[in-house]
Amino acid sequence: MRITSEVLQDEFIGLNARVASSRNPSCNGIAGKVVDETRNTLVILHDEKEKIIVKDGTVFHFRFPDGTVVEIDGKTIIGRSEDRVKRKIRRHW
């Protein structure tokens, strides 16, 4: 998989995710499958419990089906997933 800005427009529900760092220290290290996404949060199934993680101030590691792991700042994926797919993303790197 090519790591491009289109990754930010992908659907994250169903992917494995891990919280790499967060403003909330109790969220650090939470890992599991993404089961839901709202405008400002991701819901991750961790140890058979659903954990709600705020996107802003959190860095996520997403594992795609081909095994690629991508680090994404939650601030860049704020918004509803259906709107994020339509949004044009500019590259700043």
PyMOL Python script that loads the backbone (N, CA, C, O; Angstrom):
from pymol import cmd

cmd.read_pdbstr("""\
ATOM      1  N   MET A   1       0.833  -1.184   0.000  1.00  0.00           N
ATOM      2  CA  MET A   1       0.000   0.000   0.000  1.00  0.00           C
ATOM      3  C   MET A   1       0.874   1.242   0.000  1.00  0.00           C
ATOM      4  O   MET A   1       1.841   1.331   0.757  1.00  0.00           O
ATOM      5  N   ARG A   2       0.534   2.193  -0.847  1.00  0.00           N
ATOM      6  CA  ARG A   2       1.261   3.454  -0.864  1.00  0.00           C
ATOM      7  C   ARG A   2       0.781   4.333   0.274  1.00  0.00           C
ATOM      8  O   ARG A   2      -0.420   4.474   0.501  1.00  0.00           O
ATOM      9  N   ILE A   3       1.718   4.914   0.977  1.00  0.00           N
ATOM     10  CA  ILE A   3       1.374   5.816   2.076  1.00  0.00           C
ATOM     11  C   ILE A   3       1.247   7.210   1.475  1.00  0.00           C
ATOM     12  O   ILE A   3       2.245   7.877   1.204  1.00  0.00           O
ATOM     13  N   THR A   4       0.010   7.636   1.273  1.00  0.00           N
ATOM     14  CA  THR A   4      -0.264   8.945   0.697  1.00  0.00           C
ATOM     15  C   THR A   4      -1.359   9.616   1.516  1.00  0.00           C
ATOM     16  O   THR A   4      -1.855   9.068   2.501  1.00  0.00           O
ATOM     17  N   SER A   5      -1.717  10.810   1.083  1.00  0.00           N
ATOM     18  CA  SER A   5      -2.769  11.529   1.791  1.00  0.00           C
ATOM     19  C   SER A   5      -4.124  10.853   1.639  1.00  0.00           C
ATOM     20  O   SER A   5      -5.039  11.152   2.407  1.00  0.00           O
ATOM     21  N   GLU A   6      -4.286   9.941   0.664  1.00  0.00           N
ATOM     22  CA  GLU A   6      -5.550   9.228   0.505  1.00  0.00           C
ATOM     23  C   GLU A   6      -5.842   8.308   1.693  1.00  0.00           C
ATOM     24  O   GLU A   6      -6.992   7.927   1.910  1.00  0.00           O
ATOM     25  N   VAL A   7      -4.824   7.953   2.452  1.00  0.00           N
ATOM     26  CA  VAL A   7      -5.027   7.117   3.636  1.00  0.00           C
ATOM     27  C   VAL A   7      -5.957   7.825   4.619  1.00  0.00           C
ATOM     28  O   VAL A   7      -6.739   7.175   5.314  1.00  0.00           O
ATOM     29  N   LEU A   8      -5.875   9.135   4.679  1.00  0.00           N
ATOM     30  CA  LEU A   8      -6.722   9.903   5.587  1.00  0.00           C
ATOM     31  C   LEU A   8      -8.187   9.871   5.170  1.00  0.00           C
ATOM     32  O   LEU A   8      -9.062  10.200   5.970  1.00  0.00           O
ATOM     33  N   GLN A   9      -8.464   9.482   3.938  1.00  0.00           N
ATOM     34  CA  GLN A   9      -9.828   9.419   3.449  1.00  0.00           C
ATOM     35  C   GLN A   9     -10.397   8.008   3.522  1.00  0.00           C
ATOM     36  O   GLN A   9     -11.552   7.801   3.152  1.00  0.00           O
ATOM     37  N   ASP A  10      -9.626   7.038   3.986  1.00  0.00           N
ATOM     38  CA  ASP A  10     -10.086   5.656   4.083  1.00  0.00           C
ATOM     39  C   ASP A  10     -11.075   5.481   5.227  1.00  0.00           C
ATOM     40  O   ASP A  10     -11.191   6.321   6.119  1.00  0.00           O
ATOM     41  N   GLU A  11     -11.776   4.370   5.167  1.00  0.00           N
ATOM     42  CA  GLU A  11     -12.685   3.967   6.239  1.00  0.00           C
ATOM     43  C   GLU A  11     -11.862   3.250   7.307  1.00  0.00           C
ATOM     44  O   GLU A  11     -11.087   2.348   6.986  1.00  0.00           O
ATOM     45  N   PHE A  12     -12.019   3.636   8.561  1.00  0.00           N
ATOM     46  CA  PHE A  12     -11.235   3.045   9.642  1.00  0.00           C
ATOM     47  C   PHE A  12     -11.995   1.966  10.403  1.00  0.00           C
ATOM     48  O   PHE A  12     -11.388   1.198  11.150  1.00  0.00           O
ATOM     49  N   ILE A  13     -13.306   1.894  10.229  1.00  0.00           N
ATOM     50  CA  ILE A  13     -14.085   0.864  10.918  1.00  0.00           C
ATOM     51  C   ILE A  13     -13.667  -0.501  10.393  1.00  0.00           C
ATOM     52  O   ILE A  13     -13.635  -0.729   9.184  1.00  0.00           O
ATOM     53  N   GLY A  14     -13.350  -1.398  11.303  1.00  0.00           N
ATOM     54  CA  GLY A  14     -12.904  -2.738  10.943  1.00  0.00           C
ATOM     55  C   GLY A  14     -11.399  -2.911  10.987  1.00  0.00           C
ATOM     56  O   GLY A  14     -10.911  -4.041  10.974  1.00  0.00           O
ATOM     57  N   LEU A  15     -10.647  -1.815  11.038  1.00  0.00           N
ATOM     58  CA  LEU A  15      -9.193  -1.906  11.105  1.00  0.00           C
ATOM     59  C   LEU A  15      -8.739  -2.083  12.548  1.00  0.00           C
ATOM     60  O   LEU A  15      -9.442  -1.700  13.483  1.00  0.00           O
ATOM     61  N   ASN A  16      -7.568  -2.664  12.716  1.00  0.00           N
ATOM     62  CA  ASN A  16      -6.954  -2.736  14.038  1.00  0.00           C
ATOM     63  C   ASN A  16      -6.251  -1.411  14.298  1.00  0.00           C
ATOM     64  O   ASN A  16      -5.566  -0.877  13.425  1.00  0.00           O
ATOM     65  N   ALA A  17      -6.426  -0.887  15.505  1.00  0.00           N
ATOM     66  CA  ALA A  17      -5.837   0.395  15.860  1.00  0.00           C
ATOM     67  C   ALA A  17      -5.220   0.305  17.247  1.00  0.00           C
ATOM     68  O   ALA A  17      -5.614  -0.514  18.078  1.00  0.00           O
ATOM     69  N   ARG A  18      -4.240   1.174  17.468  1.00  0.00           N
ATOM     70  CA  ARG A  18      -3.604   1.277  18.774  1.00  0.00           C
ATOM     71  C   ARG A  18      -3.387   2.749  19.061  1.00  0.00           C
ATOM     72  O   ARG A  18      -3.002   3.509  18.172  1.00  0.00           O
ATOM     73  N   VAL A  19      -3.630   3.154  20.295  1.00  0.00           N
ATOM     74  CA  VAL A  19      -3.390   4.537  20.711  1.00  0.00           C
ATOM     75  C   VAL A  19      -1.908   4.643  21.064  1.00  0.00           C
ATOM     76  O   VAL A  19      -1.450   4.068  22.051  1.00  0.00           O
ATOM     77  N   ALA A  20      -1.163   5.391  20.239  1.00  0.00           N
ATOM     78  CA  ALA A  20       0.271   5.539  20.466  1.00  0.00           C
ATOM     79  C   ALA A  20       0.537   6.564  21.566  1.00  0.00           C
ATOM     80  O   ALA A  20       1.388   6.350  22.429  1.00  0.00           O
ATOM     81  N   SER A  21      -0.190   7.668  21.530  1.00  0.00           N
ATOM     82  CA  SER A  21      -0.066   8.668  22.584  1.00  0.00           C
ATOM     83  C   SER A  21      -1.360   9.466  22.641  1.00  0.00           C
ATOM     84  O   SER A  21      -2.067   9.620  21.646  1.00  0.00           O
ATOM     85  N   SER A  22      -1.647   9.969  23.839  1.00  0.00           N
ATOM     86  CA  SER A  22      -2.882  10.703  24.046  1.00  0.00           C
ATOM     87  C   SER A  22      -2.698  11.705  25.168  1.00  0.00           C
ATOM     88  O   SER A  22      -1.879  11.509  26.065  1.00  0.00           O
ATOM     89  N   ARG A  23      -3.476  12.792  25.109  1.00  0.00           N
ATOM     90  CA  ARG A  23      -3.473  13.746  26.218  1.00  0.00           C
ATOM     91  C   ARG A  23      -4.000  13.099  27.486  1.00  0.00           C
ATOM     92  O   ARG A  23      -3.610  13.468  28.594  1.00  0.00           O
ATOM     93  N   ASN A  24      -4.893  12.126  27.315  1.00  0.00           N
ATOM     94  CA  ASN A  24      -5.447  11.388  28.449  1.00  0.00           C
ATOM     95  C   ASN A  24      -4.557  10.164  28.685  1.00  0.00           C
ATOM     96  O   ASN A  24      -4.608   9.224  27.892  1.00  0.00           O
ATOM     97  N   PRO A  25      -3.755  10.142  29.733  1.00  0.00           N
ATOM     98  CA  PRO A  25      -2.801   9.047  29.942  1.00  0.00           C
ATOM     99  C   PRO A  25      -3.458   7.676  30.103  1.00  0.00           C
ATOM    100  O   PRO A  25      -2.810   6.660  29.853  1.00  0.00           O
ATOM    101  N   SER A  26      -4.724   7.620  30.512  1.00  0.00           N
ATOM    102  CA  SER A  26      -5.381   6.325  30.667  1.00  0.00           C
ATOM    103  C   SER A  26      -5.717   5.688  29.318  1.00  0.00           C
ATOM    104  O   SER A  26      -6.034   4.500  29.262  1.00  0.00           O
ATOM    105  N   CYS A  27      -5.652   6.457  28.239  1.00  0.00           N
ATOM    106  CA  CYS A  27      -5.939   5.915  26.899  1.00  0.00           C
ATOM    107  C   CYS A  27      -4.702   5.343  26.217  1.00  0.00           C
ATOM    108  O   CYS A  27      -4.833   4.574  25.265  1.00  0.00           O
ATOM    109  N   ASN A  28      -3.517   5.695  26.675  1.00  0.00           N
ATOM    110  CA  ASN A  28      -2.290   5.207  26.048  1.00  0.00           C
ATOM    111  C   ASN A  28      -2.236   3.688  26.064  1.00  0.00           C
ATOM    112  O   ASN A  28      -2.474   3.059  27.095  1.00  0.00           O
ATOM    113  N   GLY A  29      -1.921   3.107  24.919  1.00  0.00           N
ATOM    114  CA  GLY A  29      -1.768   1.662  24.825  1.00  0.00           C
ATOM    115  C   GLY A  29      -3.038   0.894  24.504  1.00  0.00           C
ATOM    116  O   GLY A  29      -2.975  -0.317  24.296  1.00  0.00           O
ATOM    117  N   ILE A  30      -4.187   1.554  24.455  1.00  0.00           N
ATOM    118  CA  ILE A  30      -5.424   0.847  24.102  1.00  0.00           C
ATOM    119  C   ILE A  30      -5.309   0.367  22.665  1.00  0.00           C
ATOM    120  O   ILE A  30      -4.952   1.135  21.772  1.00  0.00           O
ATOM    121  N   ALA A  31      -5.614  -0.901  22.450  1.00  0.00           N
ATOM    122  CA  ALA A  31      -5.503  -1.478  21.111  1.00  0.00           C
ATOM    123  C   ALA A  31      -6.667  -2.420  20.872  1.00  0.00           C
ATOM    124  O   ALA A  31      -7.192  -3.034  21.802  1.00  0.00           O
ATOM    125  N   GLY A  32      -7.056  -2.523  19.628  1.00  0.00           N
ATOM    126  CA  GLY A  32      -8.138  -3.418  19.252  1.00  0.00           C
ATOM    127  C   GLY A  32      -8.736  -3.022  17.917  1.00  0.00           C
ATOM    128  O   GLY A  32      -8.147  -2.257  17.154  1.00  0.00           O
ATOM    129  N   LYS A  33      -9.907  -3.552  17.652  1.00  0.00           N
ATOM    130  CA  LYS A  33     -10.589  -3.304  16.388  1.00  0.00           C
ATOM    131  C   LYS A  33     -11.487  -2.079  16.519  1.00  0.00           C
ATOM    132  O   LYS A  33     -12.187  -1.920  17.519  1.00  0.00           O
ATOM    133  N   VAL A  34     -11.465  -1.214  15.507  1.00  0.00           N
ATOM    134  CA  VAL A  34     -12.339  -0.043  15.476  1.00  0.00           C
ATOM    135  C   VAL A  34     -13.738  -0.523  15.114  1.00  0.00           C
ATOM    136  O   VAL A  34     -13.936  -1.112  14.051  1.00  0.00           O
ATOM    137  N   VAL A  35     -14.720  -0.274  15.999  1.00  0.00           N
ATOM    138  CA  VAL A  35     -16.079  -0.743  15.763  1.00  0.00           C
ATOM    139  C   VAL A  35     -17.035   0.385  15.415  1.00  0.00           C
ATOM    140  O   VAL A  35     -18.120   0.125  14.894  1.00  0.00           O
ATOM    141  N   ASP A  36     -16.667   1.628  15.687  1.00  0.00           N
ATOM    142  CA  ASP A  36     -17.538   2.753  15.349  1.00  0.00           C
ATOM    143  C   ASP A  36     -16.703   4.017  15.286  1.00  0.00           C
ATOM    144  O   ASP A  36     -15.631   4.112  15.883  1.00  0.00           O
ATOM    145  N   GLU A  37     -17.225   4.987  14.545  1.00  0.00           N
ATOM    146  CA  GLU A  37     -16.547   6.274  14.429  1.00  0.00           C
ATOM    147  C   GLU A  37     -17.599   7.366  14.398  1.00  0.00           C
ATOM    148  O   GLU A  37     -18.582   7.274  13.663  1.00  0.00           O
ATOM    149  N   THR A  38     -17.388   8.397  15.199  1.00  0.00           N
ATOM    150  CA  THR A  38     -18.243   9.574  15.165  1.00  0.00           C
ATOM    151  C   THR A  38     -17.390  10.749  14.724  1.00  0.00           C
ATOM    152  O   THR A  38     -16.234  10.582  14.333  1.00  0.00           O
ATOM    153  N   ARG A  39     -17.966  11.930  14.789  1.00  0.00           N
ATOM    154  CA  ARG A  39     -17.240  13.115  14.340  1.00  0.00           C
ATOM    155  C   ARG A  39     -15.961  13.331  15.146  1.00  0.00           C
ATOM    156  O   ARG A  39     -14.921  13.666  14.579  1.00  0.00           O
ATOM    157  N   ASN A  40     -16.032  13.144  16.450  1.00  0.00           N
ATOM    158  CA  ASN A  40     -14.894  13.456  17.320  1.00  0.00           C
ATOM    159  C   ASN A  40     -14.290  12.257  18.029  1.00  0.00           C
ATOM    160  O   ASN A  40     -13.308  12.419  18.754  1.00  0.00           O
ATOM    161  N   THR A  41     -14.834  11.058  17.850  1.00  0.00           N
ATOM    162  CA  THR A  41     -14.333   9.901  18.592  1.00  0.00           C
ATOM    163  C   THR A  41     -14.197   8.664  17.713  1.00  0.00           C
ATOM    164  O   THR A  41     -14.810   8.552  16.651  1.00  0.00           O
ATOM    165  N   LEU A  42     -13.373   7.745  18.193  1.00  0.00           N
ATOM    166  CA  LEU A  42     -13.295   6.387  17.661  1.00  0.00           C
ATOM    167  C   LEU A  42     -13.675   5.444  18.794  1.00  0.00           C
ATOM    168  O   LEU A  42     -13.291   5.663  19.942  1.00  0.00           O
ATOM    169  N   VAL A  43     -14.426   4.399  18.475  1.00  0.00           N
ATOM    170  CA  VAL A  43     -14.771   3.383  19.466  1.00  0.00           C
ATOM    171  C   VAL A  43     -13.941   2.147  19.132  1.00  0.00           C
ATOM    172  O   VAL A  43     -14.052   1.589  18.040  1.00  0.00           O
ATOM    173  N   ILE A  44     -13.108   1.724  20.087  1.00  0.00           N
ATOM    174  CA  ILE A  44     -12.203   0.588  19.886  1.00  0.00           C
ATOM    175  C   ILE A  44     -12.607  -0.528  20.834  1.00  0.00           C
ATOM    176  O   ILE A  44     -12.801  -0.300  22.028  1.00  0.00           O
ATOM    177  N   LEU A  45     -12.733  -1.738  20.296  1.00  0.00           N
ATOM    178  CA  LEU A  45     -13.049  -2.919  21.109  1.00  0.00           C
ATOM    179  C   LEU A  45     -11.743  -3.426  21.711  1.00  0.00           C
ATOM    180  O   LEU A  45     -10.906  -4.001  21.015  1.00  0.00           O
ATOM    181  N   HIS A  46     -11.581  -3.203  23.025  1.00  0.00           N
ATOM    182  CA  HIS A  46     -10.344  -3.538  23.739  1.00  0.00           C
ATOM    183  C   HIS A  46     -10.698  -4.452  24.905  1.00  0.00           C
ATOM    184  O   HIS A  46     -11.448  -4.052  25.795  1.00  0.00           O
ATOM    185  N   ASP A  47     -10.168  -5.677  24.915  1.00  0.00           N
ATOM    186  CA  ASP A  47     -10.444  -6.656  25.975  1.00  0.00           C
ATOM    187  C   ASP A  47     -11.949  -6.861  26.178  1.00  0.00           C
ATOM    188  O   ASP A  47     -12.441  -6.863  27.306  1.00  0.00           O
ATOM    189  N   GLU A  48     -12.664  -7.031  25.069  1.00  0.00           N
ATOM    190  CA  GLU A  48     -14.110  -7.288  25.077  1.00  0.00           C
ATOM    191  C   GLU A  48     -14.940  -6.122  25.611  1.00  0.00           C
ATOM    192  O   GLU A  48     -16.123  -6.293  25.905  1.00  0.00           O
ATOM    193  N   LYS A  49     -14.338  -4.946  25.739  1.00  0.00           N
ATOM    194  CA  LYS A  49     -15.060  -3.746  26.164  1.00  0.00           C
ATOM    195  C   LYS A  49     -14.854  -2.661  25.119  1.00  0.00           C
ATOM    196  O   LYS A  49     -13.782  -2.555  24.524  1.00  0.00           O
ATOM    197  N   GLU A  50     -15.889  -1.856  24.901  1.00  0.00           N
ATOM    198  CA  GLU A  50     -15.777  -0.746  23.971  1.00  0.00           C
ATOM    199  C   GLU A  50     -15.195   0.468  24.688  1.00  0.00           C
ATOM    200  O   GLU A  50     -15.725   0.915  25.705  1.00  0.00           O
ATOM    201  N   LYS A  51     -14.110   0.990  24.151  1.00  0.00           N
ATOM    202  CA  LYS A  51     -13.453   2.175  24.706  1.00  0.00           C
ATOM    203  C   LYS A  51     -13.645   3.326  23.727  1.00  0.00           C
ATOM    204  O   LYS A  51     -13.364   3.186  22.536  1.00  0.00           O
ATOM    205  N   ILE A  52     -14.117   4.450  24.222  1.00  0.00           N
ATOM    206  CA  ILE A  52     -14.326   5.631  23.396  1.00  0.00           C
ATOM    207  C   ILE A  52     -13.101   6.524  23.522  1.00  0.00           C
ATOM    208  O   ILE A  52     -12.746   6.957  24.619  1.00  0.00           O
ATOM    209  N   ILE A  53     -12.460   6.795  22.397  1.00  0.00           N
ATOM    210  CA  ILE A  53     -11.229   7.581  22.364  1.00  0.00           C
ATOM    211  C   ILE A  53     -11.491   8.866  21.587  1.00  0.00           C
ATOM    212  O   ILE A  53     -11.984   8.822  20.460  1.00  0.00           O
ATOM    213  N   VAL A  54     -11.167  10.000  22.180  1.00  0.00           N
ATOM    214  CA  VAL A  54     -11.316  11.293  21.512  1.00  0.00           C
ATOM    215  C   VAL A  54     -10.199  11.424  20.471  1.00  0.00           C
ATOM    216  O   VAL A  54      -9.039  11.137  20.765  1.00  0.00           O
ATOM    217  N   LYS A  55     -10.549  11.856  19.258  1.00  0.00           N
ATOM    218  CA  LYS A  55      -9.559  11.974  18.187  1.00  0.00           C
ATOM    219  C   LYS A  55      -8.560  13.100  18.433  1.00  0.00           C
ATOM    220  O   LYS A  55      -7.357  12.923  18.240  1.00  0.00           O
ATOM    221  N   ASP A  56      -9.061  14.261  18.860  1.00  0.00           N
ATOM    222  CA  ASP A  56      -8.193  15.418  19.049  1.00  0.00           C
ATOM    223  C   ASP A  56      -7.231  15.165  20.210  1.00  0.00           C
ATOM    224  O   ASP A  56      -7.651  14.797  21.307  1.00  0.00           O
ATOM    225  N   GLY A  57      -5.954  15.363  19.959  1.00  0.00           N
ATOM    226  CA  GLY A  57      -4.944  15.169  20.995  1.00  0.00           C
ATOM    227  C   GLY A  57      -4.453  13.743  21.111  1.00  0.00           C
ATOM    228  O   GLY A  57      -3.768  13.400  22.075  1.00  0.00           O
ATOM    229  N   THR A  58      -4.796  12.899  20.135  1.00  0.00           N
ATOM    230  CA  THR A  58      -4.410  11.491  20.179  1.00  0.00           C
ATOM    231  C   THR A  58      -3.706  11.110  18.879  1.00  0.00           C
ATOM    232  O   THR A  58      -4.080  11.571  17.801  1.00  0.00           O
ATOM    233  N   VAL A  59      -2.689  10.268  18.993  1.00  0.00           N
ATOM    234  CA  VAL A  59      -2.003   9.723  17.824  1.00  0.00           C
ATOM    235  C   VAL A  59      -2.321   8.243  17.759  1.00  0.00           C
ATOM    236  O   VAL A  59      -2.130   7.512  18.731  1.00  0.00           O
ATOM    237  N   PHE A  60      -2.816   7.799  16.587  1.00  0.00           N
ATOM    238  CA  PHE A  60      -3.219   6.411  16.386  1.00  0.00           C
ATOM    239  C   PHE A  60      -2.258   5.697  15.446  1.00  0.00           C
ATOM    240  O   PHE A  60      -1.677   6.307  14.549  1.00  0.00           O
ATOM    241  N   HIS A  61      -2.099   4.389  15.667  1.00  0.00           N
ATOM    242  CA  HIS A  61      -1.431   3.512  14.714  1.00  0.00           C
ATOM    243  C   HIS A  61      -2.503   2.587  14.147  1.00  0.00           C
ATOM    244  O   HIS A  61      -3.106   1.810  14.888  1.00  0.00           O
ATOM    245  N   PHE A  62      -2.743   2.664  12.841  1.00  0.00           N
ATOM    246  CA  PHE A  62      -3.727   1.820  12.174  1.00  0.00           C
ATOM    247  C   PHE A  62      -3.008   0.750  11.376  1.00  0.00           C
ATOM    248  O   PHE A  62      -2.039   1.038  10.672  1.00  0.00           O
ATOM    249  N   ARG A  63      -3.485  -0.504  11.483  1.00  0.00           N
ATOM    250  CA  ARG A  63      -2.926  -1.611  10.705  1.00  0.00           C
ATOM    251  C   ARG A  63      -3.920  -1.942   9.603  1.00  0.00           C
ATOM    252  O   ARG A  63      -5.056  -2.331   9.874  1.00  0.00           O
ATOM    253  N   PHE A  64      -3.479  -1.784   8.342  1.00  0.00           N
ATOM    254  CA  PHE A  64      -4.314  -2.070   7.193  1.00  0.00           C
ATOM    255  C   PHE A  64      -4.243  -3.554   6.847  1.00  0.00           C
ATOM    256  O   PHE A  64      -3.326  -4.240   7.298  1.00  0.00           O
ATOM    257  N   PRO A  65      -5.191  -4.068   6.055  1.00  0.00           N
ATOM    258  CA  PRO A  65      -5.236  -5.517   5.763  1.00  0.00           C
ATOM    259  C   PRO A  65      -3.961  -6.082   5.144  1.00  0.00           C
ATOM    260  O   PRO A  65      -3.677  -7.269   5.309  1.00  0.00           O
ATOM    261  N   ASP A  66      -3.189  -5.262   4.438  1.00  0.00           N
ATOM    262  CA  ASP A  66      -1.955  -5.764   3.836  1.00  0.00           C
ATOM    263  C   ASP A  66      -0.788  -5.769   4.814  1.00  0.00           C
ATOM    264  O   ASP A  66       0.330  -6.119   4.435  1.00  0.00           O
ATOM    265  N   GLY A  67      -1.029  -5.385   6.075  1.00  0.00           N
ATOM    266  CA  GLY A  67       0.007  -5.414   7.109  1.00  0.00           C
ATOM    267  C   GLY A  67       0.698  -4.078   7.338  1.00  0.00           C
ATOM    268  O   GLY A  67       1.508  -3.954   8.255  1.00  0.00           O
ATOM    269  N   THR A  68       0.395  -3.094   6.532  1.00  0.00           N
ATOM    270  CA  THR A  68       1.002  -1.782   6.669  1.00  0.00           C
ATOM    271  C   THR A  68       0.471  -1.084   7.920  1.00  0.00           C
ATOM    272  O   THR A  68      -0.735  -1.069   8.165  1.00  0.00           O
ATOM    273  N   VAL A  69       1.371  -0.512   8.701  1.00  0.00           N
ATOM    274  CA  VAL A  69       0.986   0.246   9.892  1.00  0.00           C
ATOM    275  C   VAL A  69       1.242   1.719   9.598  1.00  0.00           C
ATOM    276  O   VAL A  69       2.336   2.101   9.181  1.00  0.00           O
ATOM    277  N   VAL A  70       0.215   2.542   9.820  1.00  0.00           N
ATOM    278  CA  VAL A  70       0.303   3.964   9.533  1.00  0.00           C
ATOM    279  C   VAL A  70       0.013   4.746  10.805  1.00  0.00           C
ATOM    280  O   VAL A  70      -0.953   4.456  11.511  1.00  0.00           O
ATOM    281  N   GLU A  71       0.845   5.736  11.097  1.00  0.00           N
ATOM    282  CA  GLU A  71       0.626   6.611  12.246  1.00  0.00           C
ATOM    283  C   GLU A  71      -0.130   7.841  11.777  1.00  0.00           C
ATOM    284  O   GLU A  71       0.299   8.532  10.852  1.00  0.00           O
ATOM    285  N   ILE A  72      -1.271   8.112  12.429  1.00  0.00           N
ATOM    286  CA  ILE A  72      -2.112   9.237  12.035  1.00  0.00           C
ATOM    287  C   ILE A  72      -2.458  10.060  13.271  1.00  0.00           C
ATOM    288  O   ILE A  72      -2.880   9.524  14.295  1.00  0.00           O
ATOM    289  N   ASP A  73      -2.270  11.367  13.152  1.00  0.00           N
ATOM    290  CA  ASP A  73      -2.676  12.283  14.217  1.00  0.00           C
ATOM    291  C   ASP A  73      -4.187  12.418  14.150  1.00  0.00           C
ATOM    292  O   ASP A  73      -4.740  12.687  13.084  1.00  0.00           O
ATOM    293  N   GLY A  74      -4.851  12.237  15.270  1.00  0.00           N
ATOM    294  CA  GLY A  74      -6.304  12.285  15.313  1.00  0.00           C
ATOM    295  C   GLY A  74      -6.882  13.602  14.861  1.00  0.00           C
ATOM    296  O   GLY A  74      -8.018  13.652  14.390  1.00  0.00           O
ATOM    297  N   LYS A  75      -6.123  14.669  14.994  1.00  0.00           N
ATOM    298  CA  LYS A  75      -6.596  15.985  14.579  1.00  0.00           C
ATOM    299  C   LYS A  75      -6.894  16.017  13.078  1.00  0.00           C
ATOM    300  O   LYS A  75      -7.782  16.747  12.639  1.00  0.00           O
ATOM    301  N   THR A  76      -6.154  15.229  12.290  1.00  0.00           N
ATOM    302  CA  THR A  76      -6.345  15.236  10.835  1.00  0.00           C
ATOM    303  C   THR A  76      -7.559  14.433  10.393  1.00  0.00           C
ATOM    304  O   THR A  76      -8.003  14.575   9.254  1.00  0.00           O
ATOM    305  N   ILE A  77      -8.104  13.594  11.265  1.00  0.00           N
ATOM    306  CA  ILE A  77      -9.264  12.778  10.872  1.00  0.00           C
ATOM    307  C   ILE A  77     -10.537  13.193  11.599  1.00  0.00           C
ATOM    308  O   ILE A  77     -11.519  12.451  11.604  1.00  0.00           O
ATOM    309  N   ILE A  78     -10.527  14.387  12.219  1.00  0.00           N
ATOM    310  CA  ILE A  78     -11.744  14.876  12.866  1.00  0.00           C
ATOM    311  C   ILE A  78     -12.787  15.146  11.792  1.00  0.00           C
ATOM    312  O   ILE A  78     -12.492  15.746  10.758  1.00  0.00           O
ATOM    313  N   GLY A  79     -13.985  14.704  12.045  1.00  0.00           N
ATOM    314  CA  GLY A  79     -15.090  14.867  11.100  1.00  0.00           C
ATOM    315  C   GLY A  79     -15.742  13.527  10.836  1.00  0.00           C
ATOM    316  O   GLY A  79     -15.170  12.476  11.122  1.00  0.00           O
ATOM    317  N   ARG A  80     -16.935  13.574  10.294  1.00  0.00           N
ATOM    318  CA  ARG A  80     -17.636  12.332   9.989  1.00  0.00           C
ATOM    319  C   ARG A  80     -16.925  11.618   8.849  1.00  0.00           C
ATOM    320  O   ARG A  80     -16.395  12.257   7.940  1.00  0.00           O
ATOM    321  N   SER A  81     -16.915  10.297   8.902  1.00  0.00           N
ATOM    322  CA  SER A  81     -16.190   9.537   7.888  1.00  0.00           C
ATOM    323  C   SER A  81     -16.752   9.775   6.493  1.00  0.00           C
ATOM    324  O   SER A  81     -15.987   9.820   5.530  1.00  0.00           O
ATOM    325  N   GLU A  82     -18.061   9.928   6.359  1.00  0.00           N
ATOM    326  CA  GLU A  82     -18.638  10.153   5.039  1.00  0.00           C
ATOM    327  C   GLU A  82     -18.264  11.526   4.478  1.00  0.00           C
ATOM    328  O   GLU A  82     -18.192  11.689   3.260  1.00  0.00           O
ATOM    329  N   ASP A  83     -18.027  12.510   5.339  1.00  0.00           N
ATOM    330  CA  ASP A  83     -17.574  13.818   4.876  1.00  0.00           C
ATOM    331  C   ASP A  83     -16.078  13.809   4.599  1.00  0.00           C
ATOM    332  O   ASP A  83     -15.612  14.496   3.690  1.00  0.00           O
ATOM    333  N   ARG A  84     -15.333  13.048   5.363  1.00  0.00           N
ATOM    334  CA  ARG A  84     -13.878  12.969   5.192  1.00  0.00           C
ATOM    335  C   ARG A  84     -13.512  12.377   3.838  1.00  0.00           C
ATOM    336  O   ARG A  84     -12.493  12.753   3.259  1.00  0.00           O
ATOM    337  N   VAL A  85     -14.321  11.462   3.327  1.00  0.00           N
ATOM    338  CA  VAL A  85     -14.051  10.845   2.027  1.00  0.00           C
ATOM    339  C   VAL A  85     -14.156  11.887   0.913  1.00  0.00           C
ATOM    340  O   VAL A  85     -13.409  11.828  -0.064  1.00  0.00           O
ATOM    341  N   LYS A  86     -15.073  12.831   1.054  1.00  0.00           N
ATOM    342  CA  LYS A  86     -15.291  13.853   0.027  1.00  0.00           C
ATOM    343  C   LYS A  86     -14.279  14.997   0.096  1.00  0.00           C
ATOM    344  O   LYS A  86     -14.020  15.664  -0.906  1.00  0.00           O
ATOM    345  N   ARG A  87     -13.710  15.219   1.286  1.00  0.00           N
ATOM    346  CA  ARG A  87     -12.843  16.371   1.512  1.00  0.00           C
ATOM    347  C   ARG A  87     -11.524  16.214   0.774  1.00  0.00           C
ATOM    348  O   ARG A  87     -10.938  15.132   0.751  1.00  0.00           O
ATOM    349  N   LYS A  88     -11.066  17.294   0.177  1.00  0.00           N
ATOM    350  CA  LYS A  88      -9.770  17.305  -0.492  1.00  0.00           C
ATOM    351  C   LYS A  88      -8.703  17.594   0.554  1.00  0.00           C
ATOM    352  O   LYS A  88      -8.826  18.550   1.320  1.00  0.00           O
ATOM    353  N   ILE A  89      -7.667  16.784   0.593  1.00  0.00           N
ATOM    354  CA  ILE A  89      -6.616  16.926   1.606  1.00  0.00           C
ATOM    355  C   ILE A  89      -5.338  17.404   0.935  1.00  0.00           C
ATOM    356  O   ILE A  89      -4.871  16.817  -0.041  1.00  0.00           O
ATOM    357  N   ARG A  90      -4.786  18.479   1.477  1.00  0.00           N
ATOM    358  CA  ARG A  90      -3.544  19.008   0.946  1.00  0.00           C
ATOM    359  C   ARG A  90      -2.365  18.394   1.681  1.00  0.00           C
ATOM    360  O   ARG A  90      -2.405  18.191   2.894  1.00  0.00           O
ATOM    361  N   ARG A  91      -1.338  18.108   0.942  1.00  0.00           N
ATOM    362  CA  ARG A  91      -0.129  17.558   1.551  1.00  0.00           C
ATOM    363  C   ARG A  91       0.752  18.695   2.050  1.00  0.00           C
ATOM    364  O   ARG A  91       0.985  19.672   1.338  1.00  0.00           O
ATOM    365  N   HIS A  92       1.231  18.562   3.256  1.00  0.00           N
ATOM    366  CA  HIS A  92       2.111  19.564   3.837  1.00  0.00           C
ATOM    367  C   HIS A  92       3.514  19.011   4.032  1.00  0.00           C
ATOM    368  O   HIS A  92       4.301  19.574   4.793  1.00  0.00           O
ATOM    369  N   TRP A  93       3.833  17.928   3.362  1.00  0.00           N
ATOM    370  CA  TRP A  93       5.168  17.353   3.498  1.00  0.00           C
ATOM    371  C   TRP A  93       5.769  17.104   2.155  1.00  0.00           C
ATOM    372  O   TRP A  93       6.897  16.620   2.062  1.00  0.00           O
TER     373      TRP A  93
END
""", "prot")
cmd.dss("prot")
cmd.show_as("cartoon", "prot")
cmd.util.cbc("prot")
cmd.orient("prot")
